[in-house]
């Protein structure tokens, strides 16, 4: 049994890849379509893809990473490090995304408090 190779947990790998793919895809979308947002014929498609990459991918990444971590510990498989990295990366993404959302709402509710030049 000691000479058997341990299998890589695919759920841990999927969670890690979703966690990495989310900010990369969001950054690519903002860089590609951000300056052309008003000129783009269907901006709701752009916003929909951005929301999916910013919200759905981290949630799925967190779910797969947690399941992958539990399964890899129970079955003694490889992938614990990938699962832990996926959990940490998605936690940082949630902090950044919801922090940005909080400040956007704060600015929208309070208005611009900067002094005019």
Secondary structure as UniProt FT lines:
FT   TURN            2..3
FT   HELIX           10..33
FT   TURN            35..39
FT   TURN            41..42
FT   HELIX           43..51
FT   HELIX           52..56
FT   HELIX           57..74
FT   TURN            75..76
FT   HELIX           80..110
//
